[in-house]
Amino acid sequence: MTKNFIAFLLVASLGATAQIDSSKQLDEIIVTANRFPQKQVNTGKVMTVINRQEIERSPFASVGELLARQSGITVIGANNAPGTNNDLYVRGGGTGKTLVLVDGFPAYDGSTIRATFDINFLPLGEVERIEVLKGGQSTLYGSDAVAGVVNIITRKNENGKQKMGLHLSSGSYGARAVDLSSSGKVKNINYKMQYSRSAIDGFSAAMDTTGKKGFDKDGMQHQFAMAQFSAAYKSNWSWNASMQWSKYNNDLDESAFKDSKDFVVENKNLQFTAGIAKKLNKGILRLNYSLNNSNRNYLDDSLDITGFAKFIQSDYMGRSSYLEALGNMDLSKNVKLLIGLEHRWQNTDQYYLSLSSWGKYETTLSDDSAKTNISSAFASAVYSNGKGFNLESGIRINQHSRFGSNMTYTLNPSYVIANAFKLAFNLSSAFTAPTLYQLYDGYSGNRELKPEASTSAEFSMQFVGSERFNARLTGFNRTIRNGIDYDYINNNYFNNAVQKTKGVELEAGYSEKKWNIKLNYTYLKGEVTTTNFVYNPTTWSYKAKGDTTYSHLFRVPQSSLNASVGFQVNSRLYLSIAQRFAGKRFEPIYGGKPKELANFNTTDLFAQYIIGKGFKIYAGLKNIFNVQYQEVMGYTARGRNVVFGVRF
């Protein structure tokens, strides 16, 4: 049935192609591609924009679920038990290879192995839009932007209008949520206040293959608060400040296929941002600052589980700060220049305690020693001749407190032919700095690590000649050198791996008054070459035996397809159906051959009804055929589930 439905969607998309009205270019304004507002048609970079209407017209309840439906993106854990880490893979790039921005500011947790940001902290209802920028983007955004950049832009009050908001939802697994907001203007200050609270009873994170082992439910409780302030007066000067606080508690299981009764974690994040800007006759100057604090506290005292440790407590704190000065200038009618200085610094405090039959084991990592900073200077010029040709070129120079200096570049020409077809090429380099854990961990850290360095090339062809129909075909190739791998002989991280990834992305969409049809397909192929460590069970040790090459696309499908059809029945009722296909994937097995995971299809339904001005109700039925699948081997994925909600 699901295979037939995919065929139906493909036919529907092709049928829509025949109805195109070749009249207008893509006029949507974006900010992430070049760090200043511009029409999407004028950049040669591959961008995906998820706007507020698309967010509200989907059955998805989290940022991870929504991102997982975009071309070239896999979010491992988005459909697992509540609170599961959402590992973000863009174009097959591993965790830590995609930079997450919140309102344009880098967001990451320096206490994790890959310094990744936990997108569970951000409730989807507070997101205005998401801009996904693919390819190597370190010239504009620095470390971690190897596979791309995901800029999550929160909802704001920019016009000072007085508004009140209420969003209530309920669903399967005991899910319930409330979201309150208020915005307006006091004298010369625009403000917005937001608070949301949600809880879900959940289901067992670990898979019970028999259904008779009595695995308990693993739930989650989440709170989010935000306050935003900005200048409400007309002047060449402007300013803004915001604070976001998020905390969630969730239950964990011991491991794949193994339950745990008392394993819990508390995750907290606090982000503060502030900026000031001065308009010039032909440009703007900006000064921005952000502070990001994350805390993770784990406690496992499950005495009923037979394992190595009977008690585990671990606490992780990551603190990062970011300061930048930017200048955008129009050098002429055809040339825009961006120059900037940036400084990032971060540190971490970590504590681990375990009690077992072997006794007490305790380790600490102090922020006095586990800290780094990196300073950068960068420049980017954008040329447009007004006749369809655009060119961006840029360079960034970095100075890191541990590995020293490095440089990245970008060269990105594009050309719009007859206001209908856009051809673009992007050649860029990027890097990922070693994380605090990789540098300073007492057991496996290596303070001599170099940054992982990449070169990427992509070519895209896009149809932009219609306001109703759009389509894009992109091919890309990425090579990462000095990849950080683990040395099983000396028990530390080292630079050795070479990772190569290539792929194709196809995207198409048709939208008019009643119909909204979208389709995307991704094909990936990747391999890594690194030292071959062979385990000797007799000596309980490893030895190096040449090199080995294998696919690095663990848990990431080689082929994936997403399609959706939405229909505006009348001025009040909107209906949609969506299909997801994930091809075969491979689960890494410690000391053994990777295991192939079967492909799967899921189908989702959604309905929204407008009762009155500003008053909507909606319902979503996800995985309607109750397909049983595993995104991570040994862990349960969500079966058939529903969500109901009211927005006012």
NUDREN-769095 format. One line per 4 residues: number of its first residue (from 1); their letters; for each residue z, y, x of C-alpha. Coordinates in Angstrom, 2 decimals, always signed. Layout:
NUM) A) Z/Y/X  ...;
***
This chain:
1) MTKN) +0.00/+0.00/+0.00  +0.89/+2.45/+2.76  -2.32/+1.63/+4.64  -4.31/+2.47/+1.51;
5) FIAF) -2.40/+5.71/+1.20  -3.34/+6.73/+4.75  -6.96/+6.08/+3.89  -6.58/+8.28/+0.81;
9) LLVA) -5.18/+11.13/+2.87  -8.00/+10.89/+5.39  -10.56/+11.01/+2.58  -8.76/+13.96/+1.01;
13) SLGA) -8.80/+15.84/+4.31  -12.50/+15.16/+4.88  -13.24/+16.21/+1.31  -11.44/+19.46/+1.92;
17) TAQI) -13.63/+20.10/+4.95  -16.69/+20.33/+2.72  -15.10/+23.15/+0.72  -14.39/+25.56/+3.60;
21) DSSK) -14.93/+29.26/+3.11  -16.01/+30.58/+6.53  -14.76/+34.13/+6.18  -11.68/+34.97/+8.27;
25) QLDE) -10.04/+34.20/+11.59  -6.48/+33.01/+12.05  -4.45/+36.19/+11.55  -0.93/+34.79/+11.85;
29) IIVT) +1.26/+36.79/+14.24  +3.03/+34.80/+16.98  +5.42/+35.86/+19.74  +6.03/+32.80/+21.92;
33) ANRF) +2.58/+32.38/+23.52  +2.63/+35.55/+25.65  +6.10/+37.01/+24.85  +4.71/+39.83/+22.75;
37) PQKQ) +3.40/+39.87/+19.15  -0.27/+39.01/+18.75  -2.65/+37.20/+16.45  -2.79/+33.47/+17.05;
41) VNTG) -6.56/+33.54/+17.37  -6.27/+35.77/+20.45  -4.38/+33.30/+22.63  -5.91/+30.35/+24.42;
45) KVMT) -2.67/+28.40/+24.31  -2.08/+25.48/+21.99  +0.39/+26.67/+19.35  +1.86/+25.07/+16.25;
49) VINR) +3.67/+27.35/+13.79  +5.99/+26.01/+11.09  +6.71/+28.86/+8.67  +9.47/+29.31/+6.11;
53) QEIE) +7.33/+28.16/+3.19  +6.56/+24.88/+4.95  +10.26/+24.38/+5.68  +11.23/+24.89/+2.04;
57) RSPF) +8.40/+22.68/+0.80  +9.48/+19.62/+2.77  +12.03/+16.91/+1.96  +13.47/+17.03/+5.46;
61) ASVG) +17.08/+17.99/+6.04  +17.14/+18.65/+9.80  +15.21/+20.42/+12.54  +14.61/+17.06/+14.23;
65) ELLA) +13.04/+15.48/+11.14  +10.68/+18.44/+10.73  +9.63/+18.56/+14.40  +8.95/+14.82/+14.40;
69) RQSG) +6.06/+15.40/+11.94  +4.13/+17.72/+14.29  +1.30/+16.65/+16.58  +2.34/+15.50/+20.04;
73) ITVI) +6.06/+15.50/+19.23  +8.45/+12.57/+19.00  +12.12/+13.11/+18.15  +14.05/+9.93/+18.89;
77) GANN) +17.13/+9.68/+16.68  +16.01/+12.09/+13.95  +16.05/+9.27/+11.39  +19.07/+7.38/+12.70;
81) APGT) +22.72/+7.71/+11.70  +24.08/+11.27/+11.16  +24.96/+13.03/+14.40  +22.72/+10.85/+16.58;
85) NNDL) +21.37/+12.75/+19.58  +17.88/+14.05/+18.79  +15.90/+13.40/+22.00  +12.87/+15.69/+22.04;
89) YVRG) +9.66/+14.40/+23.64  +6.58/+16.65/+23.70  +3.35/+15.03/+24.83  +5.31/+12.11/+26.25;
93) GGTG) +7.43/+14.33/+28.48  +10.95/+12.93/+28.79  +14.15/+14.66/+27.71  +14.70/+17.86/+29.66;
97) KTLV) +10.97/+18.48/+30.02  +10.75/+20.73/+26.94  +12.55/+24.07/+26.86  +14.32/+24.88/+23.58;
101) LVDG) +14.68/+28.57/+22.70  +16.83/+30.01/+19.93  +15.40/+33.40/+18.94  +13.62/+33.55/+22.28;
105) FPAY) +16.70/+32.78/+24.41  +16.95/+29.56/+26.47  +19.48/+27.12/+24.99  +20.72/+24.15/+26.96;
109) DGST) +23.90/+22.23/+27.72  +24.60/+22.11/+31.46  +27.08/+19.25/+31.03  +24.48/+16.65/+30.01;
113) IRAT) +22.47/+14.55/+32.43  +19.21/+16.31/+31.48  +20.75/+19.67/+30.42  +19.20/+19.34/+26.96;
117) FDIN) +20.18/+21.43/+23.92  +21.51/+19.59/+20.86  +19.32/+20.67/+17.93  +21.87/+19.11/+15.57;
121) FLPL) +23.78/+22.38/+15.97  +21.17/+24.34/+13.97  +20.99/+23.74/+10.18  +17.40/+23.73/+8.97;
125) GEVE) +18.23/+26.07/+6.09  +18.96/+28.85/+8.59  +15.56/+28.57/+10.32  +12.89/+31.14/+9.45;
129) RIEV) +10.10/+29.59/+11.51  +9.47/+27.39/+14.54  +6.80/+28.09/+17.14  +5.82/+25.15/+19.32;
133) LKGG) +3.98/+26.09/+22.52  +2.55/+23.13/+24.44  +1.63/+22.66/+28.07  +3.27/+23.88/+31.27;
137) QSTL) +4.91/+27.24/+30.51  +7.26/+27.85/+33.45  +5.44/+31.04/+34.48  +6.70/+32.80/+31.35;
141) YGSD) +9.82/+30.74/+30.65  +11.10/+29.24/+33.91  +12.70/+25.83/+34.40  +12.28/+22.94/+31.93;
145) AVAG) +9.07/+24.23/+30.28  +7.02/+21.35/+31.72  +5.74/+19.78/+28.50  +6.17/+22.86/+26.32;
149) VVNI) +8.48/+25.31/+24.59  +10.05/+25.05/+21.13  +11.19/+28.46/+19.86  +13.51/+28.12/+16.84;
153) ITRK) +13.62/+31.52/+15.11  +16.54/+32.04/+12.74  +16.46/+34.00/+9.48  +17.26/+37.70/+9.85;
157) NENG) +17.77/+40.89/+7.87  +15.20/+43.32/+9.25  +14.74/+45.67/+6.30  +18.38/+46.30/+5.36;
161) KQKM) +17.99/+45.07/+1.77  +21.12/+43.83/+0.05  +20.84/+40.09/-0.58  +23.08/+37.18/-1.46;
165) GLHL) +22.08/+33.57/-0.94  +23.35/+30.19/-2.10  +21.95/+26.77/-1.22  +23.50/+23.56/-2.55;
169) SSGS) +22.27/+20.05/-1.82  +23.30/+16.44/-2.30  +21.75/+13.11/-1.46  +21.97/+9.53/-0.32;
173) YGAR) +24.72/+8.19/+1.94  +27.18/+10.61/+0.37  +25.43/+13.70/+1.71  +26.54/+17.10/+0.39;
177) AVDL) +26.11/+20.63/+1.71  +26.70/+24.26/+0.80  +25.17/+27.30/+2.47  +26.23/+30.91/+1.78;
181) SSSG) +24.66/+34.11/+3.09  +24.99/+37.84/+2.66  +22.90/+40.62/+4.18  +22.54/+44.35/+3.78;
185) KVKN) +23.03/+47.69/+5.51  +26.14/+49.71/+6.34  +25.28/+53.23/+7.52  +22.89/+52.68/+10.44;
189) INYK) +23.51/+48.97/+10.93  +21.66/+46.06/+9.35  +23.79/+42.95/+9.06  +23.59/+39.34/+8.03;
193) MQYS) +26.42/+36.83/+7.64  +25.93/+33.10/+7.18  +28.21/+30.11/+6.69  +27.28/+26.52/+5.95;
197) RSAI) +29.29/+23.33/+5.61  +27.96/+19.82/+5.20  +29.20/+16.25/+5.27  +27.70/+12.81/+4.95;
201) DGFS) +29.45/+9.44/+4.69  +26.53/+7.86/+6.52  +25.87/+4.24/+7.43  +26.45/+2.02/+10.44;
205) AAMD) +24.76/+3.44/+13.52  +24.52/-0.02/+15.08  +22.26/-2.51/+13.34  +23.94/-5.49/+11.68;
209) TTGK) +21.22/-8.14/+11.83  +23.10/-10.45/+9.48  +24.50/-7.90/+7.07  +27.77/-9.84/+7.05;
213) KGFD) +29.66/-8.48/+10.06  +31.42/-5.70/+8.16  +30.14/-2.80/+10.26  +31.75/+0.43/+9.06;
217) KDGM) +29.94/+3.62/+8.05  +29.37/+6.29/+10.70  +29.45/+9.71/+9.08  +29.34/+13.35/+10.09;
221) QHQF) +30.92/+16.70/+9.17  +29.24/+19.95/+10.22  +30.15/+23.64/+10.08  +27.95/+26.57/+11.07;
225) AMAQ) +28.67/+30.31/+11.10  +26.48/+33.21/+12.16  +26.73/+36.99/+12.29  +23.80/+39.28/+13.14;
229) FSAA) +23.71/+43.06/+13.61  +20.85/+45.40/+14.47  +19.90/+49.07/+14.43  +18.79/+50.37/+11.03;
233) YKSN) +17.67/+53.84/+12.12  +14.21/+54.99/+13.16  +14.16/+55.75/+16.87  +12.46/+54.79/+20.09;
237) WSWN) +15.67/+52.96/+20.93  +16.75/+49.76/+19.16  +19.43/+47.15/+19.65  +20.59/+43.81/+18.25;
241) ASMQ) +23.49/+41.42/+18.67  +24.28/+38.02/+17.21  +26.81/+35.23/+17.36  +26.27/+31.61/+16.33;
245) WSKY) +29.06/+29.05/+16.18  +28.54/+25.41/+15.30  +30.79/+22.35/+15.26  +30.21/+18.83/+14.09;
249) NNDL) +32.22/+15.62/+14.24  +30.60/+12.25/+13.93  +31.39/+8.56/+14.33  +29.75/+6.43/+16.99;
253) DESA) +29.27/+2.72/+17.58  +29.83/+0.87/+20.84  +26.19/+0.05/+21.62  +23.08/-1.56/+20.17;
257) FKDS) +24.00/-4.22/+17.58  +27.74/-3.66/+18.32  +30.09/-1.87/+15.92  +33.05/+0.31/+16.85;
261) KDFV) +35.81/+1.29/+14.43  +37.39/+4.26/+16.19  +34.75/+5.87/+18.40  +34.39/+9.57/+17.54;
265) VENK) +32.97/+12.70/+19.14  +33.46/+16.41/+18.46  +30.59/+18.71/+19.47  +30.94/+22.50/+19.61;
269) NLQF) +28.52/+25.24/+20.55  +28.92/+29.01/+20.77  +25.98/+31.28/+21.49  +26.16/+35.05/+21.88;
273) TAGI) +23.06/+37.20/+22.37  +22.49/+40.93/+22.73  +19.48/+43.08/+23.46  +18.39/+46.68/+23.75;
277) AKKL) +14.83/+48.01/+23.74  +13.07/+51.32/+24.42  +9.63/+52.03/+22.99  +7.18/+53.79/+25.29;
281) NKGI) +3.88/+55.45/+24.51  +2.02/+52.35/+25.65  +4.62/+49.64/+25.80  +8.23/+48.61/+25.48;
285) LRLN) +11.15/+47.91/+27.83  +13.74/+45.29/+26.96  +17.07/+44.14/+28.37  +18.47/+40.87/+26.98;
289) YSLN) +21.59/+38.79/+27.61  +22.82/+35.47/+26.23  +25.87/+33.26/+26.73  +25.86/+29.62/+25.65;
293) NSNR) +28.95/+27.40/+25.66  +28.88/+23.72/+24.66  +31.76/+21.25/+24.47  +31.68/+17.50/+23.82;
297) NYLD) +34.88/+15.50/+23.41  +34.67/+11.71/+23.08  +37.50/+9.37/+22.13  +37.18/+5.58/+21.89;
301) DSLD) +40.35/+3.57/+21.28  +38.82/+0.63/+19.44  +41.24/-2.14/+20.38  +39.43/-4.64/+18.17;
305) ITGF) +36.29/-4.57/+20.32  +36.06/-6.92/+23.27  +34.65/-4.88/+26.12  +35.30/-3.68/+29.63;
309) AKFI) +37.44/-0.69/+28.58  +40.09/-0.62/+25.85  +40.44/+3.15/+25.85  +38.01/+5.91/+26.84;
313) QSDY) +38.43/+9.66/+26.73  +35.78/+12.00/+28.10  +35.41/+15.77/+27.87  +32.37/+17.78/+28.88;
317) MGRS) +31.96/+21.56/+28.97  +28.73/+23.32/+29.84  +28.43/+27.09/+30.20  +25.20/+28.99/+30.82;
321) SYLE) +24.32/+32.67/+30.97  +20.95/+34.37/+30.91  +20.00/+37.96/+31.78  +16.48/+39.36/+31.75;
325) ALGN) +14.68/+42.69/+32.01  +11.15/+42.82/+30.57  +8.41/+45.37/+30.37  +5.29/+45.15/+28.18;
329) MDLS) +2.63/+47.75/+28.94  -0.91/+48.48/+27.77  -2.70/+49.28/+31.01  -5.87/+49.97/+29.07;
333) KNVK) -7.49/+49.19/+25.76  -8.29/+45.70/+27.03  -5.43/+44.82/+29.39  -1.76/+44.10/+28.60;
337) LLIG) +0.78/+43.51/+31.35  +4.13/+41.72/+31.17  +6.55/+41.96/+34.09  +10.07/+40.63/+34.21;
341) LEHR) +13.18/+39.84/+36.21  +15.47/+37.01/+35.18  +18.76/+35.53/+36.32  +20.36/+32.32/+35.02;
345) WQNT) +23.64/+30.79/+36.06  +25.50/+27.77/+34.77  +28.51/+25.56/+35.48  +30.27/+22.52/+34.04;
349) DQYY) +33.75/+21.04/+33.73  +33.95/+17.29/+33.12  +36.77/+14.77/+32.72  +36.62/+11.00/+32.21;
353) LSLS) +39.46/+8.51/+31.69  +39.25/+4.79/+30.91  +41.88/+2.04/+30.66  +40.89/-1.59/+31.10;
357) SWGK) +42.19/-4.87/+32.42  +41.31/-3.49/+35.87  +43.66/-0.58/+35.36  +43.14/+3.16/+35.10;
361) YETT) +39.93/+4.93/+36.14  +39.82/+8.73/+36.17  +37.25/+11.24/+37.44  +36.84/+15.01/+37.21;
365) LSDD) +34.10/+17.48/+37.97  +35.15/+21.13/+38.29  +33.13/+24.23/+37.57  +34.35/+25.62/+40.90;
369) SAKT) +31.87/+23.34/+42.65  +29.47/+22.19/+39.89  +27.51/+25.42/+39.49  +24.06/+26.80/+40.22;
373) NISS) +22.07/+29.97/+39.70  +18.40/+30.84/+39.78  +16.72/+34.25/+40.02  +13.09/+34.85/+39.11;
377) AFAS) +10.43/+37.54/+39.16  +7.29/+37.07/+37.10  +4.19/+38.86/+35.91  +1.47/+38.01/+33.42;
381) AVYS) -1.68/+39.92/+32.52  -3.73/+39.40/+29.35  -7.31/+40.66/+29.19  -9.35/+40.87/+25.99;
385) NGKG) -12.84/+42.32/+25.86  -12.77/+42.70/+22.07  -15.78/+40.42/+21.74  -14.05/+37.06/+21.71;
389) FNLE) -13.17/+36.56/+25.38  -9.48/+36.46/+26.36  -7.86/+35.64/+29.69  -4.22/+35.25/+30.65;
393) SGIR) -3.11/+34.78/+34.25  +0.38/+34.89/+35.66  +2.73/+33.98/+38.47  +6.48/+33.38/+38.82;
397) INQH) +8.60/+33.19/+41.98  +12.03/+31.53/+41.77  +15.03/+31.42/+44.11  +17.54/+28.63/+43.40;
401) SRFG) +21.02/+28.42/+44.91  +20.49/+24.79/+45.99  +16.83/+23.95/+46.59  +15.59/+27.41/+47.63;
405) SNMT) +12.32/+28.92/+46.44  +9.33/+27.71/+44.48  +6.41/+29.22/+42.57  +4.42/+28.55/+39.39;
409) YTLN) +1.14/+29.92/+38.03  -0.95/+30.05/+34.84  -4.68/+30.54/+34.27  -5.74/+30.49/+30.62;
413) PSYV) -9.21/+31.66/+29.50  -10.45/+31.36/+25.91  -13.54/+32.40/+24.01  -14.18/+32.79/+20.28;
417) IANA) -17.79/+32.06/+19.40  -19.28/+33.85/+16.38  -15.80/+34.38/+14.89  -15.78/+30.67/+14.06;
421) FKLA) -15.05/+28.45/+17.07  -12.51/+28.94/+19.84  -12.78/+27.19/+23.20  -9.79/+27.35/+25.53;
425) FNLS) -8.74/+25.98/+28.89  -5.27/+26.13/+30.40  -4.41/+25.29/+34.01  -0.75/+25.70/+34.87;
429) SAFT) +2.12/+24.54/+37.02  +5.73/+24.12/+35.92  +9.05/+22.77/+37.16  +12.37/+21.28/+36.14;
433) APTL) +15.37/+22.18/+38.28  +17.88/+19.39/+39.08  +20.74/+19.44/+36.59  +24.38/+19.96/+37.46;
437) YQLY) +25.08/+16.29/+36.78  +22.27/+15.12/+39.05  +23.45/+17.43/+41.82  +27.23/+17.17/+41.63;
441) DGYS) +28.34/+13.99/+39.84  +30.97/+12.36/+42.05  +29.34/+8.93/+41.88  +25.58/+9.52/+41.64;
445) GNRE) +25.01/+13.19/+42.49  +22.72/+14.33/+45.31  +22.96/+17.96/+46.38  +19.66/+17.78/+48.30;
449) LKPE) +17.48/+17.19/+45.24  +14.27/+19.18/+44.89  +12.82/+20.37/+41.57  +10.42/+18.16/+39.67;
453) ASTS) +7.04/+19.91/+39.91  +4.11/+19.50/+37.53  +0.50/+20.55/+37.19  -1.17/+20.48/+33.76;
457) AEFS) -4.67/+20.97/+32.46  -5.70/+21.11/+28.82  -8.90/+21.86/+26.96  -9.03/+22.66/+23.25;
461) MQFV) -11.74/+23.27/+20.67  -10.65/+24.92/+17.44  -12.38/+25.99/+14.25  -11.04/+29.43/+13.28;
465) GSER) -13.74/+30.74/+10.98  -12.03/+30.15/+7.65  -8.89/+31.27/+5.91  -8.79/+27.92/+4.11;
469) FNAR) -9.69/+25.28/+6.66  -8.69/+24.92/+10.31  -9.10/+22.12/+12.84  -8.31/+21.66/+16.53;
473) LTGF) -9.02/+18.97/+19.10  -7.04/+19.06/+22.35  -7.16/+16.91/+25.46  -4.57/+17.23/+28.20;
477) NRTI) -3.54/+15.76/+31.54  -0.19/+16.27/+33.30  +1.11/+15.09/+36.69  +4.76/+15.40/+37.75;
481) RNGI) +5.67/+14.98/+41.42  +9.09/+14.78/+43.06  +10.28/+13.09/+39.87  +14.01/+12.44/+39.89;
485) DYDY) +14.79/+8.71/+39.77  +17.91/+6.61/+40.36  +18.45/+4.78/+43.68  +20.16/+1.46/+42.85;
489) INNN) +20.89/+0.73/+46.53  +22.66/+3.99/+47.43  +23.74/+4.67/+43.83  +22.50/+8.23/+43.57;
493) YFNN) +19.59/+10.27/+42.27  +16.61/+10.92/+44.53  +13.12/+12.47/+44.43  +10.43/+9.85/+44.46;
497) AVQK) +8.67/+9.20/+41.15  +5.15/+10.36/+40.29  +4.53/+10.56/+36.54  +1.07/+10.88/+35.01;
501) TKGV) +0.44/+11.53/+31.31  -2.74/+12.17/+29.38  -3.57/+12.33/+25.73  -5.53/+13.66/+22.78;
505) ELEA) -4.31/+15.62/+19.76  -6.26/+16.15/+16.55  -5.04/+18.59/+13.89  -6.66/+19.66/+10.63;
509) GYSE) -5.52/+21.57/+7.57  -6.86/+22.90/+4.30  -5.04/+25.43/+2.15  -6.03/+27.37/-0.95;
513) KKWN) -4.38/+28.46/-4.18  -3.47/+24.97/-5.40  -4.03/+22.54/-2.53  -2.31/+22.26/+0.85;
517) IKLN) -3.51/+19.38/+3.03  -2.46/+18.67/+6.63  -3.30/+15.95/+9.09  -2.47/+15.36/+12.74;
521) YTYL) -3.07/+12.46/+15.09  -1.80/+11.94/+18.66  -2.80/+9.42/+21.30  -0.78/+9.18/+24.53;
525) KGEV) -1.01/+7.22/+27.74  +1.45/+7.57/+30.60  +2.58/+5.77/+33.72  +5.12/+6.36/+36.46;
529) TTTN) +5.04/+5.11/+40.06  +8.38/+4.76/+41.80  +10.42/+2.52/+44.10  +10.68/-1.08/+42.94;
533) FVYN) +14.33/-2.12/+42.96  +14.84/-5.89/+42.72  +18.22/-7.23/+41.60  +19.82/-10.18/+43.38;
537) PTTW) +22.37/-11.86/+41.05  +23.87/-13.84/+43.93  +24.91/-10.76/+45.91  +25.24/-8.49/+42.86;
541) SYKA) +23.08/-5.92/+44.61  +19.58/-4.44/+44.72  +16.94/-4.26/+47.42  +13.81/-2.11/+47.63;
545) KGDT) +10.56/-4.04/+47.50  +7.64/-1.64/+47.67  +6.60/+0.48/+44.69  +6.06/-0.32/+41.03;
549) TYSH) +3.95/+1.31/+38.33  +4.72/+1.03/+34.62  +4.37/+2.96/+31.37  +7.00/+5.68/+31.01;
553) LFRV) +6.45/+6.12/+27.25  +9.62/+4.30/+26.29  +10.38/+4.69/+22.55  +7.41/+7.09/+22.22;
557) PQSS) +4.49/+5.68/+20.20  +1.13/+5.49/+21.92  -0.53/+6.44/+18.63  +0.99/+8.43/+15.79;
561) LNAS) -0.36/+10.00/+12.62  +1.13/+12.40/+10.07  -0.55/+13.49/+6.85  +0.51/+15.35/+3.74;
565) VGFQ) -1.01/+16.55/+0.49  +0.64/+19.29/-1.57  -0.44/+20.47/-5.02  +0.67/+23.58/-6.91;
569) VNSR) +0.63/+22.24/-10.46  +1.34/+25.66/-11.98  +3.14/+28.86/-11.04  +6.49/+27.01/-11.08;
573) LYLS) +5.95/+23.38/-10.04  +4.93/+22.18/-6.57  +4.46/+18.49/-5.65  +3.70/+16.84/-2.32;
577) IAQR) +3.37/+13.44/-0.72  +3.55/+12.76/+3.03  +2.78/+9.80/+5.22  +3.99/+9.00/+8.74;
581) FAGK) +2.59/+6.28/+10.99  +4.14/+5.40/+14.37  +2.34/+2.90/+16.56  +3.82/+0.35/+18.91;
585) RFEP) +6.57/+1.47/+21.24  +8.53/-0.13/+24.06  +12.29/-0.30/+24.41  +13.59/-0.30/+28.02;
589) IYGG) +15.71/-3.36/+28.86  +18.13/-3.06/+31.76  +17.11/-5.58/+34.42  +14.43/-7.08/+32.20;
593) KPKE) +10.97/-6.65/+30.71  +10.64/-3.87/+28.08  +10.56/-5.13/+24.49  +7.80/-4.07/+22.13;
597) LANF) +8.90/-2.46/+18.86  +6.65/-2.94/+15.84  +4.72/-0.04/+14.35  +5.78/+1.34/+10.98;
601) NTTD) +4.71/+3.55/+8.06  +6.93/+5.69/+5.86  +6.02/+7.63/+2.71  +7.87/+10.66/+1.31;
605) LFAQ) +7.67/+12.50/-2.03  +8.80/+16.06/-2.77  +8.99/+18.31/-5.84  +10.07/+21.94/-6.19;
609) YIIG) +10.46/+23.89/-9.42  +10.97/+27.67/-9.71  +13.35/+28.39/-12.58  +13.33/+32.17/-12.18;
613) KGFK) +13.03/+34.90/-9.59  +14.77/+33.67/-6.45  +16.04/+30.51/-8.18  +14.59/+27.11/-7.18;
617) IYAG) +15.50/+23.47/-7.55  +14.00/+20.66/-5.49  +14.13/+16.90/-4.96  +12.89/+14.65/-2.19;
621) LKNI) +12.50/+10.88/-2.04  +12.02/+9.71/+1.55  +10.82/+6.33/+2.79  +10.07/+5.39/-0.80;
625) FNVQ) +9.03/+1.80/+0.07  +12.31/+1.25/+1.97  +10.52/+0.29/+5.19  +12.88/-1.30/+7.74;
629) YQEV) +12.17/-0.17/+11.30  +13.86/+0.76/+14.57  +13.29/+3.98/+16.50  +15.86/+2.75/+19.04;
633) MGYT) +16.32/-1.00/+19.34  +19.64/-2.13/+17.92  +20.28/+1.02/+15.90  +19.73/+1.49/+12.17;
637) ARGR) +17.04/+3.84/+10.84  +17.30/+5.36/+7.38  +15.93/+3.35/+4.50  +15.00/+4.75/+1.11;
641) NVVF) +17.00/+7.94/+0.53  +16.99/+10.96/-1.73  +18.00/+14.61/-1.55  +18.52/+17.13/-4.37;
645) GVRF) +19.07/+20.85/-3.95  +19.33/+24.30/-5.48  +18.34/+27.54/-3.74  +19.35/+30.92/-5.15;
***
